[in-house]
Amino acid sequence: MKQLQIILIAVLFSFTVSAKEYHVAKTGNDTNPGTQESPLLTIQAAANIALPGDVITVHTGTYREWINPVHGGKNDEKRIIYQAAPGEKVEIKGSEIVIGWVNEKDGIWKVTIPNSIFGNYNPYQDSIFGDWFSNHGRIHHTGEVFLNEKSLFEMEKIEKVYSSKPITNIIDTEGSTYTWYCESDENNTTIWANFHEFNPNKELVEISARPTCFYPNKPGINYLTIRGFHISQAATQWGAPTAEQIGMIATHWNKGWIIENNVISNSKCSGITLGKDRGTGHNVWSHDRSVDGSLHYIEVTFNTLRNGWSKENIGSHVVRNNEIFACEQTGMCGSMGAAFSLIENNHINHIWTKRQFSGAEIGGIKFHAAIDTKIVKNRIHDTGRGIWLDWMAQGARVSQNLLYNNSSEDIFLEVNHGPTLIDNNLMLSAASIRNQSQGVAFVHNLIAGQILMWSEPNRFTPYHLPHSTEVAGLSTIYSGDDRYYNNILLECDQKLNNRNSRFNFGIQGYNNAKLPVSIDGNVYYTGSVHYEKETNYVENKGFNPELKVIEEDGQIYLRFSLDDLYFNQKNQLVTTELLGKAKIPKQAFENSDGTPLQIDTDYFGNKRSLNNPSAGPFEKPGNGIQKLKVK
């Protein structure tokens, strides 16, 4: 026994001795040892030497670099941690400050920059490109110009800088008149910008200079933690699911990262990417348009399987407590690499607000192959689409999220076969659900906007063995095999944004579903309409819950009321047994570890009645007008 104690003490001592903390500060030098008294100058210098178990603590200041980690951790216990020093503001920027602007006339300024400052990547010679990207008939450079940390609008002609006209169909109409244009040759890059009343030589003017801020350029860098930074202004490229996906923070083809408590903003395309590698395909459809894009993606899926895509090797990331805003493609996206991950308590807002380009990969969160991925307790607003799960969202759970003021819809489920569980969410935009999938369970949600459900007979997409990346087969989308239990549905009074006439308030669209559906215990208000075969429901077209989202002092409240019929409704507790199995993959609605689940807590985490749970996301809401703090 004594020998064993000695061995354990020796092991613990060796671990303690080997784990180091490296300090980085603007007062440091990269020849220093990295102690608190003698810190390094750059984060990259610490990244070059940090080993599993080590901590890199970065102190106050702005670090203009691309951190390319050399080593990864070994497991959850022996990570490499990158952290901002507690209580200190640490910025990592993909930009450089630009001075020496020359006044042309009437608020128009010009600067010429030697290309040498960009190294081997000039974002003013690179344009956004990729599968499913729409450029609207013009070039969009990956670079960007920032005035006092707010991005200007790129123009495709210099004349449009000299006569900037407001864009009227976006959030920031006034800001759209602050514009820029560039020309670049072999030696120099010249930028013209309309700063209006501002003198750029007296303000903070920055231009994107690097394609990312934190990204290992090789796989095999697992178990990193990135904590507490302000990360911004990288010249990121379009993150198609068939391409290498590089956001401002990007995991590459790795496992077990924790990205937490960061502020991430002003990416030209994406903030965080949990994506695939380049070797399994890079914009393959753009290089061969003779074959349908979905066939290309099926090939890419099998390429990733041959390249080690499995729960043992890839994914299982944790992304939590971050604020992500002002990104023009996604707040967060990932193809394959987001599988088995937890996305929790992030505030994602003002994504795709400039609307200068578009494409099929835009949203607050856009994941392909979110197998067993949990998206919970996030606040997502003022985006195009809130959450977009595309292909292979098998075992995914979307729960306790607050979604509002999204211009397309709150949740889009595209060509998935289930089981996918959508529960206890507040979907408060003009359109709530676009469902081109099957095998989905909608449980205890508040659905204030329109719903569209439709089939897809022309696309075969994969389904998997339960809780695995291994492909079990391919199928089209028949429509149906969905469940709606204990939801509140109503007709919002928001202005609809060119909504397709196929959308409905309510779920009468399921009257024509091809596969059987299970629908019970729902409440329908105002113009929302029930499913024709539903027998246990409340429908009161004459009652208006007066639903309203209120923002006060940085807090979000939901005001609403319920009628007497609501409180007399009898509902079932929703369990694995009640939900059954998704028809195509033959997989039960269950926890990711294969154990049975039951929806026995509400939006706030409060316990539900096991005998008669309340419809909607709140258990036992009060009578009369309620005002609940929801974030």
N, C-alpha and C positions, 0 to 999 in steps of 0.2 A: 504493500500500500504506500509506504514511504517513497519507494522508487518511482511509482506512478506519479505521486505528487511532485517529485523533483522534475520528472519529464515534462509534466504540464506547465510548471513554472518556467522551465527552460524555453518551451515553445512560445508561451505568452511573452516572455522577455525578448525572444528573438524577433517576434512580430513588432513589439513596441519599439525596439531599437531600429528596425528596418523602415518603419513608417516615418516619413518626414513631412514637415510643412515648409513649403517654399513661399516666400513673400515677394510680391511684385509691387513696385511703386514708381511714380514719375521721378522720384529722386534717386532711383537706383542705377545700376550699371550691369550689363549682361555678363561681365567678368566677375561679378560678386558671387558669393556662395548662396545667396537667396535667403539669408536669415532675416529676422525682423529688423535687426540693426544694420544689416548690409544687404538690402533687397536687390533683386533683379529689376531690369528696366522694362522688359517686354514679357507678355504672357507666353509668347512662343518660346522664349528661352527656358521658361519653367516647363512648358509642354515637352520640350526636347529631353528632359532628364527625369520627369516624374514617372514613378513606377507604381504598380498596384499597392493600394493602401495609403498613398501619399495625398496630401492636400495642397492645392495652390490657392493662396489667399491674395487677392488683388486689392490694392488700396486706391483711394480717391484719385480720380483723374480720367482723362479721355485717352483711350488706347486705339490707335488707328492701325489695325492689323487684321490679317486673316490668321486665326489660330488653327493650325493643322496638327492635331494631336499625333504623336509618334507612338505612344503606348496606350493600351487600354487596361482596365481592371481585370481581375480574375473572376470575381463573382460579386454578389451583393455585399458581402462582408469586406472584400478587398477591392473597393472602387478607386478610381482616381477622381478626386473632387476638385472642381474649379469653382471658386466662390468669391463674391465680393465681400470684403471685410465688413462685418456687421456694423450697421449704422453709417456706412460710407457709400457715396454715389460713385459707381464705376461704370463708365460708358465704353462700349466697344463699337467702333464705327467703321463702316465700309467706305468712308468718304475722306476727302482731304479739303482743307480750307483753301479757298482761292481768293487772292488779293490782286491788286493792280488793274482793276476795272477802269475802263476809259469811257467817259460819258459821250455817247453819240448825239442824242437829242431826246427831249421829251420823255425822260425816264428810261430810255433805251441805253444799255451799257454793253460794252464788248470787252472780252479778254481773250488773249492767245496764250495757250499753255503748251509747253514742250511735252511731247508724247513720252519722254523718258520718265515722267512722274508716275506713269501707269504700269511700268514694268512690261511684262509679257502679255498683258490683257488691257485693251483700251475699250471701255464700254461705249465710247462715242464712235467706234468703228464696228461695233457688234449690235445687231438688231434682234429683237425678240422674235423667236421662231419655235415651232414645234407642232406636234400632232394636236389636232382639234383647237388650234389657235386661230383667231380671226383678227386680222390687222386693220380691217376697215379701209383697205385700199391705200395704205401708206406705211412708211417705216416708223417703227418705235424703237429707239435705242434702249439698251439696258441701263444706260447711265441716267442720272437725274440731277437736277439743280435744286438746292434747298436755300431758302431765305429764312433765317431764324428758325430752323428746324422744320419748316413746312415746305413741301415740295411744290415746285412750279409745274405748269402744264407745257409739255413739249409740243411744238408746232412743226409741221412738215415743210413749211415755207417760211423764209425770213420775213416776207411781207405780212404774215399773220402775227409776228411779234411786234412789228411797227404799228399795226392796227388791230390790237387785241380786242376781240368781241366776246362777251360773256356767253357761256354755255348754259342754257336756261333749264335743261331737264336733269340737272344734278343737284346734289346737296349744296355744294359750295360754288354758287354762281359767281359771286364776287371774286373768289380766289382764282377762278378760271381765266381771269384777265392778266394774271401774273404768268408770263410765258417765256419760253426759251427755244432756241434753235441752234444747231451746231453744224460745223463742217470740219472734216479732219483729213489731213494728207499724211504723207510718210513721216513728217517731222513734227507737225504741230496740230493741235485741236483748237478751234476758235468757237467761242460760245457768245451768242447775243442773247440778252435777257431784258425783259420789260419789268423793272422793279418799281415802276410808278414813283411814289414819293420817297422811296428809300434810296439812300446812297450805299451801294454794296461795299464800299471801302470802309464804312463805319458800322456796318451790320455784320452778323455772322452769315457768311455765304459759303456753302460747301457743295462739292460735287461728288457723286459716287465714283469710286475708283477701284473697288475690289468686287469680285463676283459673289463673295460670301464673307461672313465674319467668323463662323466656327464650323469647320467641316474637315474631317479626316479624308484625305484624297485616296485612301485605300481602305478596303474592308479589314475586319479583324480587330477593330478598335472598340471593344465592348465595355460595358459597365463604367460609363462616365457619368458624373453629375455636374450640371451647369446651373449655378444658383445665384440669384440676386443681382444680375447685371441689367444694364440698359443697353440694348443691342439695336442698331439702326443703320439705315442708309446704304445698304449693299445693292450692287447692280445685278440682282438675281435674274436668272433666265426662266422662261416658261417651264413649269414642272408637269409635263405630260406623263400619264401613267406608263407610257411606253418608252420613257426617257430616263436618263440619270436625273434625279430630282435634287436640286441644290437650293435650299432656302438660306436665310441668314444664319439660322442654326439648322444643321442637317446631319442626320445620323449615319448616312451612307448605308451600307449593307451590313448592319451590326445589331447587337442585342443589348438590352438591359440598361439603356440610358435613363437618367432622371433629369428632366428639364423643369425647373421649378422657380417660382418667385421672381421671374424676370419681367422686364418691360420691353416689348419687341415692337418696333414700329418702322414705318417708311421703307418697306422693301418694294422694289420695282415689281416683283411678282409675289413670292411667298415668304411668310415669316418663318415658320418651322416646317421642315420636311422630314418625314419618316419614310424614306423612299427606297427605291431600288437602285441597282448599280448600272453602269453603262454597258458592261459586258453582256448583259442579257437582252440588249436591244436599246437603241437610242433613236427615237423619232422614226421608227421603222415605217409607219404609214406614210409619212411625208416623203420618204424616199421611194415608195412604191404604191402609188395610188390605184394601180390596176387591181389590187386585192382589197376587199372591204376591211375597214379599220378594226372591226371586232375580231376578224380572223387573225389579224396581226397580233392582237392582244392575247388571244388564246395561245398563239405560238410563244409569246413572251412569257405567259404563265408557266408553260412547260419548261422554258429556258430557266426560269427562276427555280423551279423544282430541281432541275439538274445542277443548279448552282447552290444547292443547300438550303432552299427555303423550307424551313421547318420550325416548330416551336423550340426545338433544342438550340437552333442557331441564330434565328432572326426575330426581331420584334421584341415583345414584352417590355416596351418602354413605358415610362410614367411621365406624363406631361400635366403639371398641375400648378394652379395658383399664379398663372402668368396673365399679364394683360397684353393683348396683341391688337394693333390697330394700324390704319393707314397703309395697308398692303393692297396691291392692285390685282392680284390673282386670288390667293387664299391666305387666311390667317394660318392655316395648318393643312398640309396635304401629305398623302403618302400612298404609294402603290406597293402592295405586298408587305412592306416593312412596318406598317401600323398594326399588323395582326397581333393578337394576344396582349394588346396595350391597354392602359388606363389613361383616359383623358378627362381630367377632373378639375372643376372649379376654376376654369379659365374665363376671362372676360375678353371676348372677341368682338370687335366693333369697327365700323367704318372700313369695311373691306370692299374693294371695287367701287369706290365712290366717284372717281374721276371719269370712269366709263369711256376712256379713250380707245380701248380695245376690248375684245370680249373673247369668248371661247367656251368650250364644254368642260372646263376644269376650274370653274370659279365658285367660291363659296367661303363661308366662315371656316368650316371644316369640310374637306373633300378627301374621302378615303376610298381606295379600291382594295378589296379583299380584307375587310375589317373582321377577320375571323376571330370570334370570341373577344372582340374589343368592347370595352365599356366606355361610353361617353356620358358622363354624369355630372350634374350640378354646375353646368357651364351657363354663362350668360352671353347670348349671341344676338346682336342687333345691328341694324343699319348696314347690312351686307346685301348681296344679291340673294343667293341661297344661304340659309343658315347652316344646315347639316346635309351633306350630300353623300350617301353611301352607294357606291357604284360597283356592281359585280361582287359576288362572293362575301356578302355581309352575313355569313352563316354563323349563328351563335352570338351576333352582336347585340348589345343592349344599350338603348338610348333612354336615359332615365333622369328625372328631376332637373331638366334643363329649362331655362327661361329664354324663350325666343320671341322677339317682337320687332316690328318696324323693318322687316326684311322684304325687299322689293319683289323677289320672285316667289319663294315659299320658304316656310320654316324647315321642312324636312322633305327631301327627295330621295326615294328609294328606287334605284335603277337596276333592273334585270338581275335581281337576287332571288334565290329560291327558299330562303329561310333555313331554319327558324330565326326570325329577327324580332326582338321584343322592344316595343316603344311604350314606356309606361311613366306615369306621374309627371308628364311634361306640361308646361304652359306654352301653347302655340297660339300666339296672339296677333300674327300678321294677317294681312288681307287674304293671303292664301296660306293654308296650314300644311297640307300634305299633297305631294305629287307621288303617286305610287305606281310604278311600272314594274312591280315585283309580285311575288306570291309567297305564302308562308310567313306572313307578318301578323303579329298580335299587337293591337292598340288597346291599352288597358289604363283606366283611371287618368286619362288626359283631359285637359281643358282645350278644346279645339274651337277657336273663335273665327277661323277663316275657311276658305273654300277647300274642297277635296277633289282630286282627280285620280281615278284608278283606270288603267287600261292594259290591254295585253300587248305582247311583243312576239308575234309568231315568226319573225324573220331572223332573230338572233339567238344562236345557241351560246349559252354561257355555263361555266363550270359549277358543279356542286361537289362537296367533299365528304370524306368519311368524318364522322362526328369528332369535333375538337381537334382537327388535323388539317394540314395543308394538302394532304394526299387527295388527288382528284378521283371522285367516284364515278363521275359521268358528266354529260352535257345535256342541257334541256332548253327549250324555249320557254317563254312566259305565257301561260294559258290565261291568267287572271283569276283571282279568287284564292282559295285556301287561306283566307285571312280571318282574323278574329277581332271583333270589337266588343269589349266588355267594360261596362261601368264608366263610360266617358260622358262628359258634358260637351254638347255641340251647339253652336249658335251662329247666327249671321252677324258678323261684325259690321260696324258702320264706317269702316275705313274705305277710302277711295281705292278701287281696284285698278291695277296697272296693266291695262290692255289684256285682261284675263281671258284665256281661251274659253269659249262657250261650253266646252265639255266639263269644266269645273262645276261642282255643286256645293251648296251649303247642305251638309248632311251626307248620308251614305247611300242615297238611292241609286248611285252608280253601280252598286253591287247587285242590283236587281238583275243585271245581265252578265254577272260573273260566270265563267265557264266551270270553275271548280267550286265545290261546296264551301260555304262560309259559316261561321258561328258568330252570331250577333245577339247580345242580350244585356239588359240592365242599363241602357244608355238614356240620357236626358237630352231632349231637343228643344231649343228655344228659338224665338223669332222665326226666321225663314228656313231654319234647318229641318231637314226631312229624314224620317226614319227609313230603314230597310223594310221592304214590303212584307217579308216573312217574319219579321221580328214581333214577338208577342209580349214580352215584358219590357216596357219602355214608358217614358214620360214624354209627351209632346205638347207644348203650349206655345203656339205661334203668337198669341197675344201678349206674352210676357217678355219684357225687355230687362235683362239682368243689369243693364247700364254699366257694362264692363269698361274699365278704363285703367291704363297704366299711368302711374304718377311717379315722377322723379322729384324728390325733395332732399336737399342737402347730401347728395351723393347716394341716397338710398332709393330703392325701387319698391313701390307699393302697388298692389292690385286692389282696385275697388270693384265690387260687384254685389249683386243680391240674388237670392234664390226664391222660388215660389213654394207654396204649401205642398204642391204635388211632389216636389223633390224629396221632402222629408218623409213621405209615405212610401217611397220606392223601396222594393225588396231586391237585394243584390247578392250574388254569389261571391265567395272568396275565390280569387283567381289563383290557380295552382298549376303545376306541371300536369297533373292528372286531367284538369279541366281543359287545358289548351291542347293536349294531345301531341301529335307529331306533325311536322311539316311534311307534306305529301311527297315531294320530289326527293329530298335527301333522306327521308324516313328518320329524321332526328327529332327528339323531344325538345320542347321548350324547357330548358333546364339550366342550371348554373354551369359555368365553364369547366368545373371539375367533374361534371356528370351527375351531380347530386340534384334531387328535386328542388324546385323553387316554389315560393308562394309570395304573392304581392301583398304582404301584410304590414307594410309601412307606407306613408304618404309622401308628398312632395317635401315636407319638412323632416321626414324620418320618424314621425309619430306613428305609434302602433294603430293599426286598423282593427275594427271589429272583425272577429273571425266568423260571426254569424250573419251579419248584415253590413258589410262595408259601404261607406258612402260613395256615391258616384262622383267622378271627378278627382282632382289631385289632392284635395284637402279632406281629411277625415273629420266628420262632425263639425262642419262649418256652422256658424251661428245664423240665427234669423235676422232679417232686416239687412240693411246695407253694411257690408263688411269692408274693412280696409286692412289688408294684410301686408306686412313687409315680406317681400319675396326675394330680395337680394340686398 
